[in-house]
Amino acid sequence: MIGEKIISIMSEIEAVEKTEVDEEKNYKFARAEEIIAMVKPLLVKYKVIILPRKVVNFMTQGNKVFITMMYQFIDVEDEKKDSIEVEIPGGGFDEKGRATYAALTGAYRYAMQEVFAIPVVDEIRNDSNHLESSQEQDNNLNNNDIKEEHDDIDNISQDDIDKLFYSETA
């Protein structure tokens, strides 16, 4: 059963550390590649596949892309191919035309992060290779993130929000 497989994978998952810093937007993040690299061998070991089923919603705003994807997690050993489906939003920003790919990568990463309950640690390693406490820095970054998110929300119309969350894509 897929539920048993997910629990087995969850039991072997380790925390992922936010090691990357976006200097321009002043926030820390865990790389999607780290999460994918950690989960992939466990998917193979427990014979679970993740399929993108469909794009539920897609919206662009300048160089930004907002997407909601439906993913299916399937137990390939089960005769009936027991599965679950999850809808996960993703967003991307890029001035070179890669925003859609960033949104897809983000949605895929968050699908795994949410289904397998992958913890993400808010600390970064300093040059002496010790973990440093960054509570004050986190508070400042979170305040900036909230302000940026609020600014972005002011630029999105109610029609755009309705399209993102309530429209059907064939």
N, C-alpha and C positions, 0 to 999 in steps of 0.2 A: 504494500500500500504506500502511496505517496507520502502520507503523513508520517509513517514510520521512517521512510527514507530521509525526509526533511529533518526529523529529530536526530537521526544518526549523523547527518551532515552537521547539524548545529552542535553536536557534542564534540566535534573535532575542529570547530572554527575558533580562531584566535582573534584577539582584538587587533584592529588596524589603527596605526598611529597617523595622525595628521602631521605629515612631514614636509609638505609643500606649502609655500607661501606665495600668494598672488600679491606682489608688491603694489601693483597699480590700484587694486581694489581693497588692499589691506585686510586680507583674511587668510586663514589657514585651511588646508583641505587634505584629505586622503586621496591619493591617486586611484582612479578607477582601475588601472592596470594591476595594482596591488590586490584589490579585492577579487578581480577576475582570476588572477594567477593563483590565489589561495583557494578559490572555490572550484576551479576547473578539475583538479585531480580528484576532489571529493565527488564531483558529479560522475566522473568516470568510474571511480571505485564503487559507488552505490548505484550506478546505472540509472541516472536521472538525466534527462535532457531538458533544456529550456528553449522553447520555440517562440519567436515573435509571432503572435496570431494575427494582429491587425493594428492599424493606427486608428485609435478611437477618436482623437481630435488633433488637429494641426492648425497652428496659427503663426503668422509672422508679424513682426512689428519692426520695421527697419532691418537692422542686422541681427535681430533677436528671433529665435524660433521657440515656440512653446508646443509641446507635443504630449499626448497621452497615449501610451502603448499598452496593449494587452499581451501579456506573456502567459504561456502555458508551461507548467512544470509537470513532466510526465515520468512515471515509473515504467521504464521500458521492459522490466522483467515481468511485470504483471500482465497476465493474458488479456485483460480488458483495457490495459494501458491507463490505469488509474491516474488521475491528474487533478491539478487545481489551476485556476486562472486568476491572475491578478492584473489590475489596471494601475499603472504607475506613470506619474507625470515626469517630464524632463524638460529642461530648458537649455538653450545654447546661445552664445553670442560670439560672433566672429565677423571681422571686416573682410575676410578673404574667401567667403563663400562656404565655410565649413560648419556653420551654426547648426544645420540639420544633423550632421554627424555627431556633433558635441551633444545635442539634445538626445539622440538615440543612445549614445554611450552612457550618458547620465541616467537615462531611464533604465537601461539594462543593469547598470551598477546598483541603482536603488532597488530594483526588483530583487536582486540577490541579497542586498543588505537587509531589506525588510523581511523577506521570506525566511532567511537563515538567521535573523536577529544578530547580525554582525555588529559588535560594539566598535565604536570609533573613539579613540582617545584624543583629547584636546591638548596634547603636549608635543613639543618639538625637542629634538636633541640639539644641545649646543656643541661648540667645537671640542669641549673636553669629554664628549660622549656621555654626559650625565643628563638625566631628565631634569629640566628646570621647571619650576612652578610658573605658570603663566596666567594665573587667575586675573590679575589686573589687566594684562594684555588682552585676555579673552573678553573681559567686560568692555574694554574700549572697542575691540573688533565687533562684538555683538551690537553695540550701540551704533556703530557705523553701518553694519549690515541692515539693521532695522531702518535707519534713515534712508539708505539706498533702496530698500524694498518699498518703503513708503513712497519715495519719489517715483519709482517705477509704476506703482499702483495708480498714482495720480495721472499717469499718461495713458492708462488703459481705460477704454470706455466700457460701460455695462454691456453693450452689445458684444464687444470682444470677449468679455468674461463668459457671457452666455454661450457664445460660439465654442469657446474652449471646453466648457464643462457640460453643455447640454445638447450640442448638435451631434448628429450621427454622420459618420463617414462611410460611404459604400465600400 
